[in-house]
Structure formats: structure tokens, C-alpha cells
Amino acid sequence: MLAREQIVREIADQGGWISFARYMELALHAPGAGYYAGGARQFGAEGDFVTAPELGSLFGRTLARQLAQFPDLPILELGAGTGALAETIDRDYYILETSAALRALQERRLGKRVKHLDRLPERWRGIIIANEVADAIPVHVVAWRNGGVMERGVTVHNGKFTWKEKPASGGLQEEASRILVPPPYESEIGLAARAWMRTLCEHLEHGLILVVDYGFPRQEYYHPQRATGTLMCHHRHRSHADPFARPGDEDITAHVDFSALAAAARAAGAEVLGYATQAQFLVNCGITDVLGEANVENALVYAPIAAQAQKLLSPAEMGELFKVLAVGKGIATPLTGFARGDRSHAL
């Protein structure tokens, strides 16, 4: 059954309305129908978007310099895409992948180099990497109106999906009431992302979690000028803001509220170890040294690597919008990636 058909049926079963979080969950993750059930079609030049590891080896080789501070800790990557990052990093490596199609792809690409897990270990002593995972966790959409806080959900009208609002309630209403914005204002609240971070930290016995994604601290996330939220869809390397256009056939994302993730980590007994732009993190980790390892006299080798660096570091590309958040337990050593430019105070 197509994702659209599943969503229509669910809306009917629920009396004509579902939360946007549920809509996003079905559109992205419905078994056999959701966007991420489609395997590798999303990634790379022929897909819908390119992640940092998919650009080439530069991101992974630079990240490995941060990981080298903890040579005895195994690595667990969440949502490993095509396996590009795992292929670059030569360590004791585990992958937790919810997409059966992507897991099969990773197994073909990586063979026995990595081990796949079916669930998060009850107690994990090691490093957890989540690169462009949090932005795909379903979010609730909220509207602050003059008459109060409304939850924006999804209904069907004349055969098409459309927005329908109802008063927010429960934990969503409580959280929205803490966010002071001038109505009318629309944005997202990532309750599931907070629960995800709490769960990771509760299972982390010793080690650190690295979250790499696009987003902001709370003060910037709910800025008065960002009054229409951050929802974005990606299809064939083009972005648009209509989440009802192609459910199941395109990516739906929301920017990450890094302040919320940091607060969830602290509530679960973890410590914030650093927060910086991706550009600053990679520079701190020695990306220029990695670039220097390329043969600058051989344009066929150096030019593609330089192009990767431009994409990873440029403020107009991934350098400023993407952030790196590190949280952990039992880590006394300052992390190389946050030696300069740490913005933890902004969380």
C-alpha cells in the first residue's frame, strides 16, 4: 500500500484528523511505503539530497581525528544511509538502521566490516554518531494565534491533504506555552526528538554522542522573523515547503532545536561537551591537514577533495547551518572539535 493510501486510511480511522507528527511518521517511515523504505534512491547526485559522507571521504577522515581521542571506544552509527561514513572510518563499528532497504545496501557495501544491531543496546560504552538523523524525526506543528495555541494537523478535503487546526493540549500545549513568540506564528516542536535523545543518554553508560545536523539553538529557532517554521521537503535536489506534495516519495524535514536536545541530554544525566558550527568543528579537527595530505600537484586528486571542503565549510553551503552537538558521560578529556568556537553557552 502506498504511503498516501495509508495516510488517508489512518485519517479516516481517526475521525478525520491526525497530528502532523503522525503524518510525517507515516510519510517517512511506514514499513514498505515510507520514504526511507526506498533504500538508496534518496542519496547522491541521482537522488534527492547529498549528506556530508556522501560527498566523499573528507568528512569521515576529518571526523576520525575527533574519534581518535578515544581509540578504545566502539562506534555505533544511527541511520547510516548508504554506509559511506562507516566505509571511511576504520574502527570497531556498529550500525543501527531502521530501514530494511538501507540495511541491505549497507551489508552489500560493507560486508563484515561492521555489525548491524536490531535495537539500541541496554548499556552502551562507546561513541554514538547521528549524522542527519534528528531532522527526520517527526515533529508536531504548532500555531500561535491571537486566540491561543493551536496544533496544526492533517485532514483530507476534496481528495487532497490539507491543514486543519485544533487547540493544543497536554504536553504539547505546555511546551508551546513556554515559547514566547508574537502571533500569528507557526513552527515545530520536536517532542519525539527530545525523547530520542533522552533514550540515547539513558542507554549510554560511558562515552559520547555526536549529533550532526542543520538547526539552531532555541533563541534562533523561534526567532520573530522565522514565523513560518522550518519544514522543508527535498526532491531531486530541489527544496520546497509543501509537505503534502509527494508523501512517501520525498524527504520531509524540520530543523533541529539543539537547545531542546541539550536539555533532554542533561535531564538524562549526560553532560554537554560541545556545540559548534560544522565548519568550526571540522577546522578544529584538522580538515586543512587532511586536505594537505592530498597531492596538490595532481588536480585529478585534489580538485574533488577541495570541492568537498567548499561544500562542508562554506557559510553558503553546510558550514554555518549545520551544527555539531556533543553530549556524554564520564568524558573528562576536552574534545578536539570544540577547542575553539564552542557555542555551548548559546544553548
Wavefront OBJ file of the C-alpha trace (Angstrom):
o trace
v 0.000 0.000 0.000
v 1.320 3.446 -0.941
v 2.122 5.937 1.816
v -0.656 8.245 0.582
v -3.214 5.455 0.866
v -2.040 4.527 4.361
v -2.309 8.135 5.493
v -5.811 8.552 4.027
v -6.945 5.404 5.796
v -5.418 6.500 9.091
v -7.102 9.904 8.891
v -10.453 8.188 8.299
v -9.853 5.771 11.184
v -9.027 8.689 13.492
v -12.183 10.621 12.746
v -10.854 12.892 10.021
v -7.717 14.357 11.626
v -4.214 13.248 12.591
v -1.334 15.224 14.037
v 1.339 16.347 11.621
v 3.807 14.254 13.626
v 1.824 11.140 12.734
v 1.543 12.230 9.102
v 5.321 12.751 8.923
v 5.965 9.400 10.584
v 3.857 7.562 8.004
v 5.199 9.527 5.028
v 8.808 8.833 6.003
v 8.837 5.581 7.911
v 5.750 3.470 7.117
v 7.056 -0.076 6.512
v 7.200 -0.828 2.807
v 5.756 2.546 1.815
v 7.518 5.389 3.635
v 10.225 7.444 2.007
v 13.063 5.748 3.875
v 11.785 2.309 2.922
v 13.050 3.027 -0.591
v 16.735 2.355 0.060
v 19.456 4.407 -1.580
v 17.313 6.190 -4.146
v 17.378 9.292 -1.905
v 21.147 9.733 -1.754
v 23.713 11.178 -4.121
v 23.644 13.063 -7.385
v 20.821 10.935 -8.775
v 18.740 11.158 -5.603
v 17.105 13.917 -3.605
v 19.961 15.157 -1.408
v 23.610 14.613 -0.541
v 24.823 14.151 3.029
v 28.339 15.066 4.138
v 29.694 11.473 3.989
v 28.198 11.025 0.506
v 30.297 13.908 -0.828
v 33.448 11.805 -0.451
v 35.876 10.714 2.224
v 36.904 14.146 3.542
v 34.167 14.426 6.175
v 34.782 10.940 7.534
v 38.559 11.281 7.543
v 38.291 14.541 9.465
v 35.720 13.177 11.905
v 38.064 10.248 12.515
v 40.545 12.704 14.045
v 37.982 13.509 16.751
v 37.234 9.835 17.292
v 40.961 9.141 17.624
v 40.843 10.766 21.077
v 39.013 7.634 22.225
v 40.687 4.759 20.354
v 39.285 2.055 22.625
v 35.630 3.038 22.308
v 33.489 1.275 19.682
v 31.304 3.319 17.354
v 27.568 2.984 16.832
v 26.109 4.923 13.914
v 22.379 5.570 13.815
v 20.778 5.715 10.383
v 23.929 5.141 8.340
v 22.461 5.887 4.902
v 24.450 4.091 2.211
v 27.273 3.254 4.635
v 29.647 5.907 3.288
v 30.789 7.114 6.710
v 31.317 3.603 8.040
v 33.387 2.781 4.963
v 35.695 5.714 5.703
v 36.262 5.081 9.416
v 38.366 2.022 10.209
v 37.198 1.176 13.723
v 35.128 -1.338 15.660
v 31.857 -0.204 14.067
v 28.180 -0.966 14.619
v 25.121 0.301 12.751
v 21.525 0.595 13.929
v 19.378 1.019 10.813
v 15.556 1.050 10.843
v 15.186 0.878 7.050
v 15.359 -2.703 5.780
v 16.311 -1.499 2.302
v 19.169 0.668 3.583
v 20.393 -2.082 5.882
v 20.593 -4.457 2.925
v 22.521 -1.837 0.957
v 24.940 -1.297 3.842
v 25.535 -5.029 4.159
v 26.347 -5.295 0.456
v 28.698 -2.321 0.610
v 30.452 -3.024 3.885
v 30.351 -6.789 4.158
v 31.580 -7.993 7.514
v 33.452 -4.774 8.333
v 30.568 -3.641 10.521
v 27.973 -5.313 12.698
v 24.287 -4.455 12.449
v 22.200 -4.210 15.590
v 18.452 -4.740 15.777
v 17.979 -2.454 18.748
v 19.809 0.033 20.933
v 21.986 -1.813 23.476
v 20.681 -1.628 27.031
v 24.087 -0.376 28.153
v 26.454 1.198 25.670
v 30.044 2.113 26.371
v 31.284 3.865 23.289
v 30.537 6.585 20.752
v 27.167 7.161 19.076
v 27.053 9.115 15.803
v 23.812 10.554 14.411
v 24.522 12.385 11.155
v 21.405 13.939 9.600
v 19.095 11.731 11.654
v 17.388 14.184 14.019
v 15.940 16.311 11.211
v 13.861 13.338 10.026
v 12.315 12.635 13.444
v 8.598 13.578 13.243
v 7.658 16.956 14.691
v 4.419 18.484 15.912
v 3.419 21.689 14.144
v 2.029 24.477 16.310
v 0.376 27.804 15.517
v 0.341 30.648 17.988
v -2.857 32.588 17.244
v -4.421 35.591 18.955
v -6.986 33.222 20.443
v -4.455 30.739 21.810
v -2.103 27.918 20.857
v -3.314 25.550 18.136
v -1.936 22.238 16.934
v -1.796 22.001 13.154
v -2.853 18.585 11.924
v -3.791 16.954 8.652
v -7.181 16.211 7.125
v -8.489 15.327 3.669
v -10.562 17.831 1.680
v -11.687 17.174 -1.881
v -9.273 14.276 -2.094
v -6.246 16.319 -1.043
v -4.329 16.638 2.204
v -4.726 19.987 3.912
v -4.027 21.647 7.250
v -6.641 21.718 9.992
v -6.078 23.264 13.406
v -7.422 22.373 16.824
v -6.488 23.638 20.308
v -3.191 22.209 21.511
v -3.397 20.036 24.614
v -1.318 18.052 27.075
v 2.456 18.183 26.912
v 2.427 19.924 23.561
v 0.357 22.803 24.918
v 2.591 23.046 27.978
v 5.724 23.201 25.877
v 4.232 25.705 23.436
v 3.208 27.984 26.299
v 6.886 28.318 27.272
v 7.796 29.628 23.833
v 7.205 33.362 23.636
v 6.541 34.443 20.063
v 4.334 37.177 18.590
v 1.173 35.745 16.969
v 0.446 34.866 14.271
v 3.380 32.469 14.314
v 3.871 28.892 13.115
v 6.682 26.498 13.934
v 7.568 22.990 15.032
v 8.118 21.350 18.412
v 10.174 18.167 18.367
v 8.792 16.167 21.273
v 9.928 12.898 19.680
v 13.476 14.197 19.177
v 13.711 15.030 22.870
v 12.509 11.550 23.792
v 15.037 10.095 21.330
v 17.895 11.997 22.963
v 16.765 11.021 26.465
v 16.682 7.368 25.417
v 20.165 7.521 23.916
v 21.566 9.103 27.053
v 19.789 6.652 29.351
v 21.373 3.757 27.449
v 24.792 5.439 27.355
v 26.805 4.139 30.291
v 30.089 5.762 29.285
v 31.111 7.647 26.161
v 29.731 10.363 23.945
v 27.010 11.129 21.414
v 27.722 13.274 18.353
v 24.702 14.811 16.611
v 25.426 16.488 13.267
v 22.515 18.248 11.605
v 21.076 21.537 10.447
v 19.352 23.647 13.061
v 19.623 26.352 15.677
v 19.656 26.985 19.414
v 16.198 27.833 20.731
v 16.613 31.605 20.679
v 17.321 31.469 16.943
v 14.873 28.674 16.195
v 11.881 30.661 17.464
v 13.098 33.999 16.189
v 10.338 36.526 15.423
v 11.432 36.642 11.794
v 11.131 32.849 11.414
v 7.332 32.997 11.667
v 6.519 30.231 9.194
v 8.645 27.493 10.747
v 11.366 25.347 9.223
v 9.540 22.481 7.498
v 11.252 21.623 4.237
v 10.897 18.912 1.600
v 13.636 17.639 -0.687
v 13.052 16.131 -4.106
v 15.648 15.766 -6.861
v 17.941 18.292 -5.159
v 15.197 20.907 -5.044
v 13.637 22.158 -1.848
v 10.099 23.327 -1.203
v 7.787 23.822 1.771
v 4.693 21.749 0.859
v 4.771 18.525 2.909
v 1.632 17.251 1.157
v 3.095 17.264 -2.358
v 4.575 13.741 -2.561
v 4.091 11.777 0.685
v 6.308 8.709 0.621
v 8.243 9.918 -2.410
v 10.269 12.783 -0.968
v 12.064 13.748 2.198
v 10.278 15.828 4.833
v 12.473 17.502 7.430
v 12.488 20.124 10.146
v 15.487 21.960 11.517
v 16.778 20.723 14.854
v 16.235 22.610 18.110
v 19.651 21.947 19.629
v 18.713 23.605 22.909
v 15.934 21.048 23.339
v 18.319 18.170 22.630
v 20.854 19.543 25.113
v 18.182 19.914 27.803
v 16.962 16.357 27.186
v 20.525 15.055 27.490
v 21.081 16.867 30.766
v 17.780 15.537 32.116
v 19.030 12.014 31.377
v 22.267 12.541 33.293
v 24.571 13.459 30.420
v 26.836 16.491 30.099
v 27.053 18.854 27.154
v 30.625 18.509 25.871
v 30.471 20.980 22.995
v 28.349 22.740 20.395
v 29.738 24.418 17.282
v 29.119 25.012 13.618
v 30.160 22.187 11.353
v 32.816 24.407 9.787
v 34.371 25.249 13.150
v 34.240 21.643 14.299
v 35.953 20.355 11.146
v 38.613 23.070 11.241
v 39.328 22.223 14.879
v 39.641 18.563 13.925
v 42.248 19.394 11.278
v 40.430 19.361 7.959
v 43.185 21.539 6.487
v 45.735 18.880 7.426
v 43.594 16.230 5.736
v 43.435 18.424 2.651
v 47.196 18.786 2.788
v 47.556 15.028 2.562
v 46.189 15.188 -0.982
v 48.639 15.650 -3.790
v 48.084 19.309 -4.659
v 50.077 18.837 -7.834
v 47.615 16.262 -9.103
v 44.448 18.165 -9.990
v 42.550 14.946 -10.607
v 43.067 14.051 -6.954
v 42.999 17.422 -5.271
v 40.182 19.203 -7.124
v 37.381 16.855 -5.972
v 38.637 16.995 -2.381
v 38.795 20.794 -2.487
v 35.221 20.821 -3.788
v 34.175 18.681 -0.814
v 35.852 21.136 1.553
v 34.000 24.043 -0.050
v 30.668 22.314 0.472
v 31.450 21.302 4.061
v 32.908 24.618 5.222
v 31.277 27.417 3.244
v 28.733 29.563 5.132
v 26.645 29.495 1.959
v 26.630 25.671 1.961
v 26.793 23.381 5.029
v 29.400 25.208 7.091
v 27.211 27.506 9.205
v 23.725 25.988 9.044
v 24.951 22.553 10.118
v 25.932 22.196 13.758
v 27.672 19.558 15.846
v 26.428 18.801 19.362
v 28.382 16.503 21.658
v 27.000 15.120 24.913
v 28.422 12.375 27.049
v 29.014 10.591 30.308
v 32.334 10.039 32.014
v 34.326 12.048 29.455
v 36.903 14.268 31.168
v 39.062 14.961 28.122
v 38.176 18.205 26.264
v 37.083 17.360 22.728
v 39.331 18.491 19.891
v 36.381 19.530 17.747
v 35.368 22.248 20.198
v 38.793 23.631 21.107
v 37.812 26.946 19.546
v 34.439 28.456 18.741
v 32.422 26.395 21.230
v 28.903 27.848 21.397
v 27.560 25.754 24.263
v 26.652 28.982 26.071
v 24.038 29.666 23.389
v 22.067 26.513 24.134
l 1 2 3 4 5 6 7 8 9 10 11 12 13 14 15 16 17 18 19 20 21 22 23 24 25 26 27 28 29 30 31 32 33 34 35 36 37 38 39 40 41 42 43 44 45 46 47 48 49 50 51 52 53 54 55 56 57 58 59 60 61 62 63 64 65 66 67 68 69 70 71 72 73 74 75 76 77 78 79 80 81 82 83 84 85 86 87 88 89 90 91 92 93 94 95 96 97 98 99 100 101 102 103 104 105 106 107 108 109 110 111 112 113 114 115 116 117 118 119 120 121 122 123 124 125 126 127 128 129 130 131 132 133 134 135 136 137 138 139 140 141 142 143 144 145 146 147 148 149 150 151 152 153 154 155 156 157 158 159 160 161 162 163 164 165 166 167 168 169 170 171 172 173 174 175 176 177 178 179 180 181 182 183 184 185 186 187 188 189 190 191 192 193 194 195 196 197 198 199 200 201 202 203 204 205 206 207 208 209 210 211 212 213 214 215 216 217 218 219 220 221 222 223 224 225 226 227 228 229 230 231 232 233 234 235 236 237 238 239 240 241 242 243 244 245 246 247 248 249 250 251 252 253 254 255 256 257 258 259 260 261 262 263 264 265 266 267 268 269 270 271 272 273 274 275 276 277 278 279 280 281 282 283 284 285 286 287 288 289 290 291 292 293 294 295 296 297 298 299 300 301 302 303 304 305 306 307 308 309 310 311 312 313 314 315 316 317 318 319 320 321 322 323 324 325 326 327 328 329 330 331 332 333 334 335 336 337 338 339 340 341 342 343 344 345 346 347
